[in-house]
Amino acid sequence: LADEQERLKYVVMQEFVRLRKEKGITQDELSKRTGIARPNIARMENGSYNPTIEMMARLADGLDMHLEIKWVSNN
């Protein structure tokens, strides 16, 4: 289970970084847009910080997006 959680965290953060870069937004600009300190964004992106859902929603808003979370059955 721990390995799956780490894999999921990695995938989510990689997707976030891809989207941020695709939109041409720097960590500094995203910090200004969201009020989240740039070092916290950097730590989140490198996997050393686990963001809250609130933080992820603010980051999504800073990217002109919305956050969608789904519960999916394993069956």
Distance bins in CASP14 RR format, pairs under 12 A and 6 or more apart:
PFRMAT RR
TARGET T0000
AUTHOR 0000-0000-0000
RMODE 2
METHOD distances of the structure
MODEL  1
1 7 0 0 0 0 0 1 0 0 0 0 0
1 8 0 0 0 0 0 1 0 0 0 0 0
1 74 0 0 0 0 0 1 0 0 0 0 0
2 8 0 0 0 0 0 1 0 0 0 0 0
2 9 0 0 0 0 0 1 0 0 0 0 0
3 9 0 0 0 0 0 1 0 0 0 0 0
3 10 0 0 0 0 0 1 0 0 0 0 0
4 10 0 0 0 0 0 1 0 0 0 0 0
4 11 0 0 0 0 0 1 0 0 0 0 0
4 74 0 0 0 0 0 1 0 0 0 0 0
5 11 0 0 0 0 0 1 0 0 0 0 0
5 12 0 0 0 0 0 1 0 0 0 0 0
5 50 0 0 0 0 1 0 0 0 0 0 0
6 12 0 0 0 0 0 1 0 0 0 0 0
6 13 0 0 0 0 0 1 0 0 0 0 0
6 47 0 0 0 0 1 0 0 0 0 0 0
6 50 0 0 0 0 0 1 0 0 0 0 0
7 13 0 0 0 0 0 1 0 0 0 0 0
7 14 0 0 0 0 0 1 0 0 0 0 0
8 14 0 0 0 0 0 1 0 0 0 0 0
8 15 0 0 0 0 0 1 0 0 0 0 0
8 47 0 0 0 0 0 1 0 0 0 0 0
8 50 0 0 0 0 0 1 0 0 0 0 0
8 69 0 0 0 0 0 1 0 0 0 0 0
8 72 0 0 0 0 0 1 0 0 0 0 0
9 15 0 0 0 0 0 1 0 0 0 0 0
9 16 0 0 0 0 0 1 0 0 0 0 0
9 44 0 0 0 0 1 0 0 0 0 0 0
9 45 0 0 0 0 0 1 0 0 0 0 0
9 46 0 0 0 0 0 1 0 0 0 0 0
9 47 1 0 0 1 0 0 0 0 0 0 0
9 48 0 0 0 0 0 1 0 0 0 0 0
9 49 0 0 0 0 0 1 0 0 0 0 0
9 50 1 0 0 1 0 0 0 0 0 0 0
9 51 0 0 0 0 1 0 0 0 0 0 0
9 56 0 0 0 0 0 1 0 0 0 0 0
10 16 0 0 0 0 0 1 0 0 0 0 0
10 17 0 0 0 0 0 1 0 0 0 0 0
10 44 0 0 0 0 0 1 0 0 0 0 0
10 45 0 0 0 0 0 1 0 0 0 0 0
10 46 0 0 0 0 0 1 0 0 0 0 0
10 47 1 0 0 1 0 0 0 0 0 0 0
10 50 0 0 0 0 0 1 0 0 0 0 0
11 17 0 0 0 0 0 1 0 0 0 0 0
11 18 0 0 0 0 0 1 0 0 0 0 0
11 47 0 0 0 0 0 1 0 0 0 0 0
12 18 0 0 0 0 0 1 0 0 0 0 0
12 19 0 0 0 0 0 1 0 0 0 0 0
12 44 0 0 0 0 1 0 0 0 0 0 0
12 45 0 0 0 0 0 1 0 0 0 0 0
12 47 0 0 0 0 1 0 0 0 0 0 0
12 50 0 0 0 0 0 1 0 0 0 0 0
12 51 0 0 0 0 1 0 0 0 0 0 0
12 53 0 0 0 0 0 1 0 0 0 0 0
12 56 0 0 0 0 1 0 0 0 0 0 0
12 59 0 0 0 0 0 1 0 0 0 0 0
12 60 0 0 0 0 0 1 0 0 0 0 0
12 67 0 0 0 0 0 1 0 0 0 0 0
12 69 0 0 0 0 0 1 0 0 0 0 0
13 19 0 0 0 0 0 1 0 0 0 0 0
13 20 0 0 0 0 0 1 0 0 0 0 0
13 41 0 0 0 0 0 1 0 0 0 0 0
13 42 0 0 0 0 0 1 0 0 0 0 0
13 43 0 0 0 0 0 1 0 0 0 0 0
13 44 1 0 0 1 0 0 0 0 0 0 0
13 45 1 0 1 0 0 0 0 0 0 0 0
13 46 1 0 0 1 0 0 0 0 0 0 0
13 47 1 0 1 0 0 0 0 0 0 0 0
13 48 0 0 0 0 0 1 0 0 0 0 0
13 49 0 0 0 0 1 0 0 0 0 0 0
13 50 0 0 0 0 1 0 0 0 0 0 0
13 51 0 0 0 0 1 0 0 0 0 0 0
13 56 0 0 0 0 0 1 0 0 0 0 0
13 59 0 0 0 0 0 1 0 0 0 0 0
14 20 0 0 0 0 0 1 0 0 0 0 0
14 21 0 0 0 0 0 1 0 0 0 0 0
14 44 0 0 0 0 0 1 0 0 0 0 0
14 45 0 0 0 0 1 0 0 0 0 0 0
14 46 0 0 0 0 0 1 0 0 0 0 0
14 47 0 0 0 0 1 0 0 0 0 0 0
15 21 0 0 0 0 0 1 0 0 0 0 0
15 22 0 0 0 0 0 1 0 0 0 0 0
15 45 0 0 0 0 0 1 0 0 0 0 0
15 56 0 0 0 0 0 1 0 0 0 0 0
15 59 0 0 0 0 0 1 0 0 0 0 0
15 60 0 0 0 0 0 1 0 0 0 0 0
15 63 0 0 0 0 0 1 0 0 0 0 0
15 65 0 0 0 0 0 1 0 0 0 0 0
15 67 0 0 0 0 0 1 0 0 0 0 0
16 22 0 0 0 0 0 1 0 0 0 0 0
16 23 0 0 0 0 0 1 0 0 0 0 0
16 25 0 0 0 0 0 1 0 0 0 0 0
16 27 0 0 0 0 0 1 0 0 0 0 0
16 30 0 0 0 0 1 0 0 0 0 0 0
16 41 0 0 0 0 1 0 0 0 0 0 0
16 44 1 0 0 1 0 0 0 0 0 0 0
16 45 1 0 0 1 0 0 0 0 0 0 0
16 46 0 0 0 0 0 1 0 0 0 0 0
16 47 0 0 0 0 0 1 0 0 0 0 0
16 51 0 0 0 0 1 0 0 0 0 0 0
16 55 0 0 0 0 0 1 0 0 0 0 0
16 56 0 0 0 0 1 0 0 0 0 0 0
16 59 1 0 0 1 0 0 0 0 0 0 0
16 60 0 0 0 0 1 0 0 0 0 0 0
16 62 0 0 0 0 0 1 0 0 0 0 0
16 63 0 0 0 0 1 0 0 0 0 0 0
16 65 0 0 0 0 0 1 0 0 0 0 0
16 67 0 0 0 0 0 1 0 0 0 0 0
17 23 0 0 0 0 0 1 0 0 0 0 0
17 24 0 0 0 0 0 1 0 0 0 0 0
17 25 0 0 0 0 0 1 0 0 0 0 0
17 26 0 0 0 0 0 1 0 0 0 0 0
17 27 0 0 0 0 1 0 0 0 0 0 0
17 30 0 0 0 0 0 1 0 0 0 0 0
17 41 0 0 0 0 1 0 0 0 0 0 0
17 42 0 0 0 0 0 1 0 0 0 0 0
17 44 0 0 0 0 1 0 0 0 0 0 0
17 45 1 0 1 0 0 0 0 0 0 0 0
17 46 0 0 0 0 1 0 0 0 0 0 0
17 47 0 0 0 0 0 1 0 0 0 0 0
17 59 0 0 0 0 0 1 0 0 0 0 0
17 63 0 0 0 0 0 1 0 0 0 0 0
18 24 0 0 0 0 0 1 0 0 0 0 0
18 25 0 0 0 0 0 1 0 0 0 0 0
18 45 0 0 0 0 0 1 0 0 0 0 0
18 63 0 0 0 0 0 1 0 0 0 0 0
19 25 0 0 0 0 1 0 0 0 0 0 0
19 30 0 0 0 0 0 1 0 0 0 0 0
19 45 0 0 0 0 0 1 0 0 0 0 0
19 56 0 0 0 0 0 1 0 0 0 0 0
19 59 0 0 0 0 1 0 0 0 0 0 0
19 60 0 0 0 0 1 0 0 0 0 0 0
19 62 0 0 0 0 0 1 0 0 0 0 0
19 63 1 0 1 0 0 0 0 0 0 0 0
19 64 0 0 0 0 0 1 0 0 0 0 0
19 65 1 0 0 1 0 0 0 0 0 0 0
19 67 0 0 0 0 0 1 0 0 0 0 0
20 26 0 0 0 0 1 0 0 0 0 0 0
20 27 1 0 0 1 0 0 0 0 0 0 0
20 28 0 0 0 0 0 1 0 0 0 0 0
20 29 0 0 0 0 1 0 0 0 0 0 0
20 30 1 0 0 1 0 0 0 0 0 0 0
20 31 0 0 0 0 0 1 0 0 0 0 0
20 33 0 0 0 0 0 1 0 0 0 0 0
20 34 0 0 0 0 0 1 0 0 0 0 0
20 41 0 0 0 0 1 0 0 0 0 0 0
20 42 0 0 0 0 0 1 0 0 0 0 0
20 44 0 0 0 0 0 1 0 0 0 0 0
20 45 0 0 0 0 1 0 0 0 0 0 0
20 59 0 0 0 0 1 0 0 0 0 0 0
20 60 0 0 0 0 0 1 0 0 0 0 0
20 62 0 0 0 0 1 0 0 0 0 0 0
20 63 1 0 0 1 0 0 0 0 0 0 0
20 64 0 0 0 0 0 1 0 0 0 0 0
20 65 0 0 0 0 0 1 0 0 0 0 0
21 27 0 0 0 0 0 1 0 0 0 0 0
21 29 0 0 0 0 0 1 0 0 0 0 0
21 30 0 0 0 0 0 1 0 0 0 0 0
21 45 0 0 0 0 0 1 0 0 0 0 0
21 63 0 0 0 0 0 1 0 0 0 0 0
22 63 0 0 0 0 1 0 0 0 0 0 0
22 64 0 0 0 0 0 1 0 0 0 0 0
22 65 0 0 0 0 0 1 0 0 0 0 0
23 29 0 0 0 0 1 0 0 0 0 0 0
23 30 0 0 0 0 1 0 0 0 0 0 0
23 33 0 0 0 0 0 1 0 0 0 0 0
23 59 0 0 0 0 0 1 0 0 0 0 0
23 60 0 0 0 0 0 1 0 0 0 0 0
23 62 0 0 0 0 1 0 0 0 0 0 0
23 63 1 0 1 0 0 0 0 0 0 0 0
23 64 1 0 0 1 0 0 0 0 0 0 0
23 65 0 0 0 0 1 0 0 0 0 0 0
24 30 0 0 0 0 1 0 0 0 0 0 0
24 63 0 0 0 0 1 0 0 0 0 0 0
24 64 0 0 0 0 0 1 0 0 0 0 0
25 31 0 0 0 0 1 0 0 0 0 0 0
25 32 0 0 0 0 1 0 0 0 0 0 0
25 33 1 0 0 1 0 0 0 0 0 0 0
25 34 0 0 0 0 0 1 0 0 0 0 0
25 38 0 0 0 0 0 1 0 0 0 0 0
25 41 0 0 0 0 0 1 0 0 0 0 0
25 59 0 0 0 0 0 1 0 0 0 0 0
25 62 1 0 0 1 0 0 0 0 0 0 0
25 63 1 0 0 1 0 0 0 0 0 0 0
25 64 0 0 0 0 1 0 0 0 0 0 0
25 65 0 0 0 0 0 1 0 0 0 0 0
26 32 0 0 0 0 1 0 0 0 0 0 0
26 33 0 0 0 0 0 1 0 0 0 0 0
26 38 0 0 0 0 1 0 0 0 0 0 0
26 41 0 0 0 0 1 0 0 0 0 0 0
26 42 0 0 0 0 0 1 0 0 0 0 0
26 45 0 0 0 0 0 1 0 0 0 0 0
27 33 0 0 0 0 0 1 0 0 0 0 0
27 34 0 0 0 0 0 1 0 0 0 0 0
27 35 0 0 0 0 0 1 0 0 0 0 0
27 36 0 0 0 0 1 0 0 0 0 0 0
27 37 0 0 0 0 1 0 0 0 0 0 0
27 38 1 0 1 0 0 0 0 0 0 0 0
27 39 0 0 0 0 1 0 0 0 0 0 0
27 40 0 0 0 0 1 0 0 0 0 0 0
27 41 1 0 1 0 0 0 0 0 0 0 0
27 42 1 0 1 0 0 0 0 0 0 0 0
27 43 0 0 0 0 0 1 0 0 0 0 0
27 44 0 0 0 0 1 0 0 0 0 0 0
27 45 1 0 0 1 0 0 0 0 0 0 0
27 46 0 0 0 0 0 1 0 0 0 0 0
27 59 0 0 0 0 0 1 0 0 0 0 0
27 62 0 0 0 0 0 1 0 0 0 0 0
27 63 0 0 0 0 0 1 0 0 0 0 0
28 34 0 0 0 0 0 1 0 0 0 0 0
28 35 0 0 0 0 0 1 0 0 0 0 0
28 36 0 0 0 0 0 1 0 0 0 0 0
28 37 0 0 0 0 0 1 0 0 0 0 0
28 38 1 0 1 0 0 0 0 0 0 0 0
28 39 0 0 0 0 0 1 0 0 0 0 0
28 41 0 0 0 0 1 0 0 0 0 0 0
28 42 0 0 0 0 1 0 0 0 0 0 0
29 35 0 0 0 0 0 1 0 0 0 0 0
29 36 0 0 0 0 0 1 0 0 0 0 0
29 38 0 0 0 0 1 0 0 0 0 0 0
29 41 0 0 0 0 0 1 0 0 0 0 0
29 59 0 0 0 0 0 1 0 0 0 0 0
29 62 0 0 0 0 1 0 0 0 0 0 0
29 63 0 0 0 0 0 1 0 0 0 0 0
30 36 1 0 0 1 0 0 0 0 0 0 0
30 37 0 0 0 0 0 1 0 0 0 0 0
30 38 1 0 0 1 0 0 0 0 0 0 0
30 40 0 0 0 0 0 1 0 0 0 0 0
30 41 1 0 1 0 0 0 0 0 0 0 0
30 42 0 0 0 0 0 1 0 0 0 0 0
30 44 0 0 0 0 0 1 0 0 0 0 0
30 45 0 0 0 0 0 1 0 0 0 0 0
30 55 0 0 0 0 0 1 0 0 0 0 0
30 58 0 0 0 0 1 0 0 0 0 0 0
30 59 1 0 0 1 0 0 0 0 0 0 0
30 60 0 0 0 0 0 1 0 0 0 0 0
30 61 0 0 0 0 0 1 0 0 0 0 0
30 62 1 0 0 1 0 0 0 0 0 0 0
30 63 1 0 0 1 0 0 0 0 0 0 0
30 64 0 0 0 0 0 1 0 0 0 0 0
30 65 0 0 0 0 0 1 0 0 0 0 0
31 37 1 0 0 1 0 0 0 0 0 0 0
31 38 1 0 1 0 0 0 0 0 0 0 0
31 39 0 0 0 0 1 0 0 0 0 0 0
31 40 0 0 0 0 1 0 0 0 0 0 0
31 41 1 0 1 0 0 0 0 0 0 0 0
31 42 0 0 0 0 1 0 0 0 0 0 0
31 44 0 0 0 0 0 1 0 0 0 0 0
31 45 0 0 0 0 0 1 0 0 0 0 0
31 55 0 0 0 0 0 1 0 0 0 0 0
31 58 0 0 0 0 0 1 0 0 0 0 0
31 59 0 0 0 0 1 0 0 0 0 0 0
31 62 0 0 0 0 1 0 0 0 0 0 0
32 38 0 0 0 0 1 0 0 0 0 0 0
32 41 0 0 0 0 0 1 0 0 0 0 0
32 62 0 0 0 0 1 0 0 0 0 0 0
33 41 0 0 0 0 0 1 0 0 0 0 0
33 58 0 0 0 0 1 0 0 0 0 0 0
33 59 0 0 0 0 1 0 0 0 0 0 0
33 60 0 0 0 0 0 1 0 0 0 0 0
33 61 1 0 0 1 0 0 0 0 0 0 0
33 62 1 0 1 0 0 0 0 0 0 0 0
33 63 0 0 0 0 1 0 0 0 0 0 0
33 64 0 0 0 0 1 0 0 0 0 0 0
33 65 0 0 0 0 0 1 0 0 0 0 0
34 40 0 0 0 0 1 0 0 0 0 0 0
34 41 0 0 0 0 1 0 0 0 0 0 0
34 44 0 0 0 0 0 1 0 0 0 0 0
34 51 0 0 0 0 0 1 0 0 0 0 0
34 54 0 0 0 0 0 1 0 0 0 0 0
34 55 0 0 0 0 1 0 0 0 0 0 0
34 56 0 0 0 0 0 1 0 0 0 0 0
34 57 0 0 0 0 1 0 0 0 0 0 0
34 58 1 0 1 0 0 0 0 0 0 0 0
34 59 1 0 1 0 0 0 0 0 0 0 0
34 60 0 0 0 0 1 0 0 0 0 0 0
34 61 1 0 0 1 0 0 0 0 0 0 0
34 62 1 0 1 0 0 0 0 0 0 0 0
34 63 0 0 0 0 1 0 0 0 0 0 0
34 64 0 0 0 0 0 1 0 0 0 0 0
34 65 0 0 0 0 0 1 0 0 0 0 0
35 41 0 0 0 0 1 0 0 0 0 0 0
35 55 0 0 0 0 0 1 0 0 0 0 0
35 58 1 0 0 1 0 0 0 0 0 0 0
35 59 0 0 0 0 0 1 0 0 0 0 0
35 61 0 0 0 0 0 1 0 0 0 0 0
35 62 0 0 0 0 1 0 0 0 0 0 0
36 42 0 0 0 0 0 1 0 0 0 0 0
36 43 0 0 0 0 0 1 0 0 0 0 0
36 44 0 0 0 0 1 0 0 0 0 0 0
36 45 0 0 0 0 0 1 0 0 0 0 0
36 49 0 0 0 0 0 1 0 0 0 0 0
36 51 0 0 0 0 1 0 0 0 0 0 0
36 52 0 0 0 0 0 1 0 0 0 0 0
36 54 0 0 0 0 0 1 0 0 0 0 0
36 55 1 0 0 1 0 0 0 0 0 0 0
36 56 0 0 0 0 0 1 0 0 0 0 0
36 57 0 0 0 0 0 1 0 0 0 0 0
36 58 1 0 0 1 0 0 0 0 0 0 0
36 59 1 0 0 1 0 0 0 0 0 0 0
36 60 0 0 0 0 0 1 0 0 0 0 0
36 61 0 0 0 0 0 1 0 0 0 0 0
36 62 0 0 0 0 1 0 0 0 0 0 0
37 43 0 0 0 0 1 0 0 0 0 0 0
37 44 0 0 0 0 0 1 0 0 0 0 0
37 49 0 0 0 0 0 1 0 0 0 0 0
37 55 0 0 0 0 0 1 0 0 0 0 0
37 58 0 0 0 0 0 1 0 0 0 0 0
38 44 0 0 0 0 0 1 0 0 0 0 0
38 45 0 0 0 0 0 1 0 0 0 0 0
39 45 0 0 0 0 0 1 0 0 0 0 0
39 46 0 0 0 0 0 1 0 0 0 0 0
39 48 0 0 0 0 0 1 0 0 0 0 0
39 49 0 0 0 0 1 0 0 0 0 0 0
40 46 0 0 0 0 0 1 0 0 0 0 0
40 47 0 0 0 0 0 1 0 0 0 0 0
40 48 0 0 0 0 0 1 0 0 0 0 0
40 49 1 0 0 1 0 0 0 0 0 0 0
40 50 0 0 0 0 0 1 0 0 0 0 0
40 51 0 0 0 0 1 0 0 0 0 0 0
40 52 0 0 0 0 0 1 0 0 0 0 0
40 55 1 0 0 1 0 0 0 0 0 0 0
40 56 0 0 0 0 0 1 0 0 0 0 0
40 58 0 0 0 0 0 1 0 0 0 0 0
40 59 0 0 0 0 0 1 0 0 0 0 0
41 47 0 0 0 0 0 1 0 0 0 0 0
41 48 0 0 0 0 0 1 0 0 0 0 0
41 49 0 0 0 0 1 0 0 0 0 0 0
41 51 0 0 0 0 1 0 0 0 0 0 0
41 55 0 0 0 0 1 0 0 0 0 0 0
41 56 0 0 0 0 0 1 0 0 0 0 0
41 58 0 0 0 0 0 1 0 0 0 0 0
41 59 1 0 0 1 0 0 0 0 0 0 0
41 62 0 0 0 0 0 1 0 0 0 0 0
41 63 0 0 0 0 0 1 0 0 0 0 0
42 48 0 0 0 0 1 0 0 0 0 0 0
42 49 0 0 0 0 1 0 0 0 0 0 0
42 51 0 0 0 0 0 1 0 0 0 0 0
43 49 1 1 0 0 0 0 0 0 0 0 0
43 50 0 0 0 0 1 0 0 0 0 0 0
43 51 0 0 0 0 1 0 0 0 0 0 0
43 55 0 0 0 0 0 1 0 0 0 0 0
44 50 1 0 0 1 0 0 0 0 0 0 0
44 51 1 0 1 0 0 0 0 0 0 0 0
44 52 0 0 0 0 0 1 0 0 0 0 0
44 55 1 0 0 1 0 0 0 0 0 0 0
44 56 0 0 0 0 1 0 0 0 0 0 0
44 58 0 0 0 0 0 1 0 0 0 0 0
44 59 0 0 0 0 1 0 0 0 0 0 0
45 51 0 0 0 0 1 0 0 0 0 0 0
45 59 0 0 0 0 0 1 0 0 0 0 0
49 55 0 0 0 0 1 0 0 0 0 0 0
49 56 0 0 0 0 0 1 0 0 0 0 0
50 56 0 0 0 0 0 1 0 0 0 0 0
51 57 0 0 0 0 1 0 0 0 0 0 0
51 58 0 0 0 0 1 0 0 0 0 0 0
51 59 1 0 0 1 0 0 0 0 0 0 0
51 60 0 0 0 0 0 1 0 0 0 0 0
51 67 0 0 0 0 0 1 0 0 0 0 0
52 58 0 0 0 0 1 0 0 0 0 0 0
52 59 0 0 0 0 0 1 0 0 0 0 0
52 67 0 0 0 0 0 1 0 0 0 0 0
53 59 0 0 0 0 0 1 0 0 0 0 0
53 60 0 0 0 0 0 1 0 0 0 0 0
53 67 1 0 0 1 0 0 0 0 0 0 0
53 68 0 0 0 0 0 1 0 0 0 0 0
53 69 1 0 0 1 0 0 0 0 0 0 0
54 60 0 0 0 0 0 1 0 0 0 0 0
54 61 0 0 0 0 0 1 0 0 0 0 0
54 67 0 0 0 0 1 0 0 0 0 0 0
55 61 0 0 0 0 0 1 0 0 0 0 0
55 62 0 0 0 0 0 1 0 0 0 0 0
55 67 0 0 0 0 1 0 0 0 0 0 0
56 62 0 0 0 0 0 1 0 0 0 0 0
56 63 0 0 0 0 0 1 0 0 0 0 0
56 65 0 0 0 0 0 1 0 0 0 0 0
56 66 0 0 0 0 0 1 0 0 0 0 0
56 67 1 0 1 0 0 0 0 0 0 0 0
56 68 0 0 0 0 0 1 0 0 0 0 0
56 69 0 0 0 0 1 0 0 0 0 0 0
57 63 0 0 0 0 0 1 0 0 0 0 0
57 65 0 0 0 0 1 0 0 0 0 0 0
57 66 1 0 0 1 0 0 0 0 0 0 0
57 67 1 0 1 0 0 0 0 0 0 0 0
57 68 0 0 0 0 0 1 0 0 0 0 0
57 69 0 0 0 0 1 0 0 0 0 0 0
58 65 0 0 0 0 0 1 0 0 0 0 0
58 66 0 0 0 0 0 1 0 0 0 0 0
58 67 0 0 0 0 1 0 0 0 0 0 0
59 65 0 0 0 0 1 0 0 0 0 0 0
59 66 0 0 0 0 0 1 0 0 0 0 0
59 67 0 0 0 0 1 0 0 0 0 0 0
60 66 1 0 1 0 0 0 0 0 0 0 0
60 67 1 0 1 0 0 0 0 0 0 0 0
60 68 0 0 0 0 1 0 0 0 0 0 0
60 69 0 0 0 0 0 1 0 0 0 0 0
61 67 0 0 0 0 1 0 0 0 0 0 0
END
